[in-house]
Amino acid sequence: MLTKQTFPVIGIHCASCKVLLEKMVGKVAGVSSVNVNFATEKMTVEYDDAKASIADLKAAVNKAGSYKLIAGEEGDMVLADPATAAAQASHVPAHSTGGGHHDHAALKRAEYLALVAKVKWLGLAVSPFVILMIWMLLAGLNLVTPLHMLIPELQIRLGDAEIKLQLLFLLQFMLATPTLFIGGSDIFASAWAAAKARAANMDTLIAIGTFTAWLFSSLVTFFPGLFAGAGQSDVFFEAAVFIIFFIMLGRLLEARAKGQANDAIQKLLQLQAKEATVIRDGGEVRVPIAEVAHGDIIVVKPGEKVPVDGEIVQGS
């Protein structure tokens, strides 16, 4: 029979993620419809539970890239404001499904803290390039000596061939390579997964741009003779690492803003009445909001919250 469920999905960063997830999950046998909400980071799937299982959906989501489908109770489980996330996590019970136990708030909190740590590390890693760019600016104003005049070339002899390497370029290569591929590991993993799925997302564009800058700069560093006809070639290691840093910083700010907005919404929802007084069999009965049916007569006494939308039939 057809089953319709909504699952939180961790790792959605752009509208292209929505398209990719819908494409991959839609290929699962038995799935009739898929809708991914980028804003709430949730996916609604309608599927035949005789042909598809939650494990199949999880596998499809994992195949799409660095995403994680969380099976458990249906409902909002997005990152809370960092200031209150720990408190919320302590009150959210673990849910047991075929995939094991998941604490939704704790998982989102862990993702956020990992992102904070990565951005801090990237900030330290790009600081030498900030100093380098400031030095180049001052050198252009003739206030300091250009670095290429201070740092000598490194001459390497391979047989009869002699290679001259710019130590400044080599130093930038050594600093940029781990920064790019460790700091941007999630981006490159997501782009590779999208490529295997014959699709593209925003990470694809970032990965191509930064890797191309790194590759060209590496060739200039180790094989300067390849570009001898074009004159003195420069390197763009700093461009690659700054792009990765600002992308990850943007994701951190986005996660924080979404968490604060969701925290405000959750507080508003907590103000909603939990029970309603309903006329049943000629008497007043207190029932949960979920049990209020269309056509019920609701009694709202002075000072009480209006529990549901409706039409006033008596009183004012």
N, C-alpha and C positions, 0 to 999 in steps of 0.2 A: 504494500500500500504506500501511497505517497506521504512523505513526511516533510514538514517544513521546519527548519531550525535556523537559529541565528547564533553565530559563533564570533567571539572576539578574535582578531588576528593581529599579532604583534609583527611590526616591521613595515607597515604601510607608510610610505613617505611622500608619494606623489600620485597624480591621476593615472600615470602610466602603470603604477603598481596595481591599481584597480582593474585596468584592462587586462593585464597579464594574468592576474589571479582568476578573473572571470573566464579567461580563455582556457587556462589549465584545468580548473575545477570543472568547467563545462564539458571537458573531454571524458570525464569519468562516466563509465557505463551506468545508466540508471538515473543520472542527474538530469532533471528537466529544466531547471532555471537556476541562475546564480546572480546575485546582486551584491556588489561590494560597496559599502558606504565609506568613502575616503575620510570624511570628517569625523565619524565615530569609530573608525577602524574596526568595523564589524562586517561580517559576510552572512547573508541570508541565502540558504540553499534549500531547494525543493528537490527531493530525490525519492526513488523507490527503495525502501529499506531492504527489499528482497534481493536487489541487484547491487546496491552500494552500501557501504558502511562508513562510519566515522573514520575508521582507519584508512579507507580509500581516500577520503577527503583530505586527511592529514598528509598522506603521501603526495597528493597532487599539489597541495600548498607548499610542502617542503621542496618539491621538484621545481617550483616556480622561482625559488631563490631563497634569500635570507628571511623567510617568513615563518611564523609559528601559529598554527591554529590551536586555540584553547577550547577543548571540549568540556562542557560542564553546564552550569545553569545558564539559561538564556537571560540576557540583560546587560546593562551598561557596566563594563569593566575596563574603563580607560584610565590612564594615569591621573592620579589625583595631584593636587598641588603639592610640591615637594615638602612643604612645611607640615602637611597633614597626612601625607601618604603613609608614613610609618604607623600612625594611629589607626588609619583605615585598614591597613594590612593586618593589624593585630586583631581586628574584629571580623575579618572576612574568612569564613570557614573554607577548608579545602574540599574540593568536589571530586568524587571518585567516578571515573568513567573507564572505558575500556583501555584508555591510554595511561591510567594512573591518577595520582593526586595532583591537583594544580591549585595553587593559591593565586588567583588572578592578579590581585593588587600587588602581591609580593613579586610576581614575575615582571609586571610593569615597573615596579620600583627598582628591581635589579637592572632592567634595561636602561632606565634613566641614570642610575648611578654609574653604570659602565660607560655611558655616553659622556657623563661629566668627567670621569677619569681620563677618557680618551682625549677630550678637548683640552684638558689641563696638560696632558703629555704633549699634544700637538703644539700648544702654545709655547712650551719650553723648546720644542724641536725647531720651530720656525724662528726663534729669537736670533740665532746667528745670521739668518738671511735678512732680518730687519736691520741689524747692525751693518751688514754688507751694503744694503741699499742706501742707508744713511751715509755711509762712507763714500759711495759712488756719487751721491748727490753733492756732497761737500767737495769731492774731487772735481766735479764738473764746474764748481764755482771757484776752483783754484785755491781752496782753503786747506786742503790736505794733499798729500802725494797719492796718486792713483795706486791701487793695490798691485796691479800687474808690474809696476816698477819696483815694488817692495818685495814681491814674492818671485823668486827666480824660476826658470824652466827646469824641468827634469828631463835629462837626456838618457835614453835607453837604447842600447845597441843590440839588435837582433840579427846576427850574421853580418852581412855587409850593409844592412839597413840601419839607419839611425832615426829614432822617433823622439821628437821633442814634445813633452807633455807639460801643459800649464798646471803648475801645482795648485793654483787658485781654482781651476776647473775641477781638478781631482778632489780637492777638499770639499767642494760643493757636491760632487757626486757622492762622496762618502756620507755626507750629512743628509742629502735628499733621498737617497735610495731607501733606507729603513723608514724614514718619515712617510714617504709616499706609500710604500707597500704594507707597512704595519698600520699606520694611521688610517689608510684608505682601504683596509682589507675587506670591510663589509661592502664597500662600493664595488670593488673589483669582483668579489664573490657574487654579488647580485647581478652585475653586468654579465658575468660568465654564465650564470644560470639562465638569464634571459636569452643569451645567444644560443644556448643549447636547446631552448624551447622555441627557437626561430622567432624571437620577439625582441623588443627593445623597450627600455624604460629610461628614466632620467639618469640612472646610474650608468647606463651605456654611454651616454654623451660625456659624462664626467670622466669615465674611465678612458675613453678614446682620447679625449683632449689632454689629460694629464700624462697618460702613457706615451703619447706621441711627443710631447715636450721633453719627457725624460729620455726617450730613446734617441731623439735627435741630439740632445745635449750630451748623451753618453758617447755617441759616435764622434761628435766634435772633440770630446775630451780624449778619447783613446785612439782615434784615427783622424787626426787633423788634416792629413793629406787628402782625404776624400773631398774636402771642400776648398782646396787650395785655389781653384779657379775662380771662386766667388769672393776671394779676399779673406780677411780676418772674420771668422765666424764667431758668434757669441753663443752662450748657453742660456737655457731657460729653466734651470732647476728650481729657481725661486718661484717662478710662475706656477709650476706643478704643485709644490708644497703649499703655497698660499691658497690655491683653489681648494685643495683637500681641507685645509684648516677652516676656511670660511664656510664651506659646505657643512662640515660637522658642527661648527658653531651655530650655523643657522638651524640645523636640526635640533640642537639643544634648546635654543630659544623657542622654537616651535613647540617642542614637547612641554616646556615649562608653561607657555601660554595656553596650550590646550588643557593642560592639567589644572591650571587656575580656573579656566572657564568651566570645566567639568565639575570642579569642586563647588563652584557657585551654583551650578544647576542641581547638583545633588542636595545641597542645602535647601534650595527652593522646593525640591520634591519632598523633603522631609517635613515640610510645613503642611503637606496635604493630609486631610483627615484619613485615618486608618479604618474607621468604622462609620456606619450610617444607621439611623433609626428608620426602619421600614415597617409599614403597616402590613401585617400578615395575619389572616384569619381574625380580623377585627381588633387585633392588639398590636402594640408597638414592640418590635423585636430589634435588638442590636446585632447587625451582621457585618462581616468584613466587606470592604469596598468591592472586592472581586466577586462577591455573591449577589451584588445588586443587579437585577435584571431589567431589561427594557420594559417600561410600563409600570414599574413599582412606584408606590406613593411614599415619598421620603418626608419625614418630619424633621425640620430644622428648628431647634429650640433657641431662644435668645442666648447669644454669646457663643454658639457653636459655629464651626466652619461649615460652609456649604460643601458637602462631600463629592457631588457629581453635578454635571450639567443637566439642566432640565427646565421645565416650564412651571411657573407658579400657578397652582390651581386654587389655593386658599391662603389668605393672609397677605401680608405685604412686607 
